[in-house]
Amino acid sequence: MHRVAVAQGDGIGSEIMDATLAVFKAAGVPIEFVPVEMGLSVWENGVPAGITDEAKQTIEDLGVLFKGPMATPSGKGVKSINVTARKTWNTYANKRIFRTLNGVPRGRYQHPDIDITMVRENIEDTYGAIEHMQTHDVAQCRRLITRPGSEAVVRYAFEVARRKGARRITAGHKANIMKLTDGLFLEVFREVAKEYPDINSDDRIVDAMAMELVMKPNSFDVIVLPNLQGDILSDLCAGLVGGLAYAPSANIGDHIAIFEAVHGTAPDIAGQGLANPTALMLSGCIMLRHLGLMAWADQIEAALEKAHRNCFRAPDLGCTPVPFQTQVFRDLVIEALEPVDLEHTKNIAPALRAPARDTQRMMTSPRAGSETTKGVDLFIDSDATPTHVAEVVNAACPAGMSVVMISNRGTQVWPTGSVFTDCVNHHRVRVESDTVVENAAIYTLAADVSQTLRVCSTEALLQIDNEAQYSLAQGQ
Ligand code: NAD
């Protein structure tokens, strides 16, 4: 018997989870569900993480969490429990399956059947939420894309494509603009692709991909994307298959996996018995397959299709001749359940257990060459002109170092630029050295400049084998 931690969630969470577990019970799914406390009620009881220590321990012991949607209280400093859970347990791949369900109205876009699997990086990118007010006018989010993180998700996506028998895997990115971050993601994709010569691989700039998904969705099969771009395009794909109520997801890590619907707590319909549990039930089916319980997943999916053929219309689809009722729908699915094909039950995988760990794992790739520091970008909070800022920083520079460029909001404004480039009080002052500089020297410079101007941030200029590992300014 498998054991899975289950958290009901907030808003419509308990309504759709109760309906889902009732269907699983009626189907005879061989899982013991162990309730855990997570979400708004825990947060309201004064636990800022939104999860009790006991729940955390249970999930780490069992390795699988089936969860309802959880609300993120608004306000600065409050982190989403959903994102925290995915990040804490390193569920680096978010797999979302967008498949036309027989019986579900397709909305205004009349495509043939769609079967797209989207794998979205789940930890990094802007979801690191490393944000600072640099000046009173300027907010910054550090967007980290890493080689080991990209490799983990890309490799997982290729494995998914192979298991699916996919005809194509496509990477989405914005490497034409973000040459280092998205460039790294794309470089890793192309490297890993060489290990899977049996699968056609290509890439698309994410905006073009968005249009192609609308115009000819069936040209795609498996898609892999960085976190934020994946988040946006997966909702677009949900729209192609009938809406959020039909979009299931799995958060996959090497040790812990979380299964949940894509949608949120739907506070506008919570407590009214109107919520559609289909996405959670489909997420449960992905979980069943993850556990090797294929026959039960097939059985429940078939019953879901049959129930939908009864022409139910969900409120979130915007067409409600018959109001959708969670419990009526639950009973329809239960009625539609056929006996499990016991042939498949012989293939049940052994119950998963998350292995014990006593420290974090360090993921690094071998260093590519000799690393040196060429200089520093000093970010300066000042409403003085770029020319004045350059004079102050140059005066503080030791022999051999000088200001080579100042940019404002990414566009070069000194030594050359346009008077039509409007500036804010956040100058990026690039200081380079004629020779290799000690890393410590750049902080000495920052301290010296700080005597006159406020330095709000610094970035060392890394070179590998004398090649710059930093972006140029627009116009440089
Ligand atoms: P939402 O997904 O909760 O709701 C968007 C719209 O879709 C609403 O009109 C809602 O009624 C409808 N809808 C969503 N799920 C439905 C269902 N199963 N059946 C019928 N209609 C459904 O998005 P939101 O309003 O932006 O977010 C509400 C809360 O949920 C926020 O606190 C947000 O942080 C949280 N959230 C949680 C998760 C998660 O737990 N993974 C995901 C997204 C949002």
Boltz pocket constraint, residues with backbone or C-beta under 6 A from the ligand:
constraints:
  - pocket:
      binder: B
      contacts: [[A, 12], [A, 16], [A, 68], [A, 69], [A, 70], [A, 71], [A, 72], [A, 73], [A, 80], [A, 82], [A, 244], [A, 245], [A, 260], [A, 261], [A, 262], [A, 263], [A, 264], [A, 265], [A, 266], [A, 267], [A, 268], [A, 269], [A, 274], [A, 275], [A, 276], [A, 277], [A, 278], [A, 279], [A, 314], [A, 315], [A, 316]]
      max_distance: 6.0
